[in-house]
Amino acid sequence: MRGVEYVSTMHKAMGGIENFDYYSTDTVLKTLTEDTLKSVPPFCLLHGTSDMIIPVESSLKFSEALTSLSVKVSLYLLAKLGHTEILTELMAPDRHFYHTIYGCIKQEYSKLTVD
């Protein structure tokens, strides 16, 4: 409840604030059974430390929640990146943070392809 919920497109997409909890990852995690948790894939979270839209604490808490449920998770906190730069920097290899972000993705992909 930082005020973002009123100007965000998420407000409209979720049908209002009253539905935010229903779509919350925290809420979904609490409903998973032990059997369901076994099939949850590993997570890779990338979060810019200069993100003014979503606080870094959100990714930290989500990572901790996944870890507490024995879900594999990697968390990359990327200095000097904001909310949209993680995507926009991947649009061209000559962008300043392209190789940093792409390196995280390659590292995670290599974990999935090693037998």
C-alpha positions in Angstrom: 0.0 0.0 0.0 2.5 2.6 -1.2 0.0 4.4 -3.5 1.4 2.7 -6.6 -1.6 0.3 -6.6 -3.8 3.2 -7.7 -1.8 4.3 -10.7 -0.5 0.9 -11.8 -2.0 -1.1 -14.6 -2.1 -4.0 -12.1 -5.1 -2.3 -10.4 -7.1 -2.6 -13.6 -5.7 -6.0 -14.6 -6.6 -7.6 -11.2 -10.0 -6.0 -11.0 -9.2 -3.7 -8.1 -7.2 -3.7 -4.9 -9.6 -6.2 -3.3 -8.2 -8.9 -5.6 -4.5 -8.2 -5.0 -4.2 -10.8 -2.3 -5.8 -13.5 -4.5 -3.0 -13.0 -7.2 -0.3 -12.5 -4.6 2.7 -14.9 -4.9 2.7 -15.1 -1.1 -0.9 -16.2 -1.0 -0.3 -18.8 -3.8 2.7 -20.3 -1.9 0.6 -20.7 1.2 -1.9 -22.9 -0.7 0.6 -25.3 -2.1 0.7 -28.9 -0.8 3.8 -30.9 -0.2 3.2 -32.9 -3.4 2.7 -29.7 -5.4 5.8 -28.1 -4.0 7.9 -31.0 -5.4 6.9 -30.0 -8.9 7.7 -26.2 -8.5 10.5 -25.4 -10.8 13.6 -23.4 -9.7 13.2 -19.7 -9.6 15.6 -17.0 -10.8 14.9 -13.5 -9.5 16.6 -10.4 -10.8 16.0 -7.2 -9.1 17.5 -3.8 -9.6 18.7 -2.1 -6.4 17.5 1.3 -7.9 14.0 0.0 -8.5 11.6 2.7 -7.4 8.4 0.7 -8.3 9.0 -2.6 -6.4 11.2 -2.4 -3.2 14.2 -4.8 -3.1 12.7 -6.2 0.1 9.9 -7.8 -2.0 12.3 -10.0 -3.9 14.3 -10.7 -0.7 11.1 -11.8 1.1 9.9 -13.9 -1.9 13.3 -15.6 -2.1 13.2 -16.4 1.6 9.6 -17.7 1.3 10.6 -20.0 -1.6 13.7 -21.2 0.3 11.7 -22.0 3.4 9.6 -24.3 1.2 12.7 -26.0 -0.2 12.2 -24.4 -3.6 15.5 -23.7 -5.4 15.9 -20.0 -5.9 18.7 -17.7 -7.1 18.5 -14.0 -6.4 20.5 -11.4 -8.2 20.5 -7.9 -6.9 21.7 -5.7 -9.7 23.2 -2.4 -8.7 22.2 0.8 -10.4 19.3 -0.9 -12.3 15.7 0.3 -12.0 12.4 -1.5 -12.6 12.4 -1.5 -16.4 16.1 -1.5 -17.2 16.4 -5.2 -16.6 14.3 -5.7 -19.7 15.3 -2.7 -21.8 19.1 -3.4 -21.3 18.6 -6.8 -22.9 17.4 -5.2 -26.1 20.9 -4.7 -27.5 24.3 -6.0 -26.6 25.8 -2.6 -26.7 23.7 -1.4 -23.7 25.6 -0.7 -20.5 24.2 -3.5 -18.4 23.4 -6.0 -21.1 26.3 -8.4 -20.3 25.7 -8.2 -16.6 22.0 -9.2 -16.9 22.6 -11.7 -19.7 25.4 -13.2 -17.6 22.9 -14.0 -14.8 20.6 -15.6 -17.3 23.4 -17.7 -18.8 24.5 -18.8 -15.4 21.0 -20.0 -14.5 20.5 -21.7 -17.8 23.8 -23.6 -17.4 22.5 -24.9 -14.1 19.4 -26.4 -15.9 21.4 -28.0 -18.7 24.1 -29.7 -16.6 23.4 -33.4 -16.2 
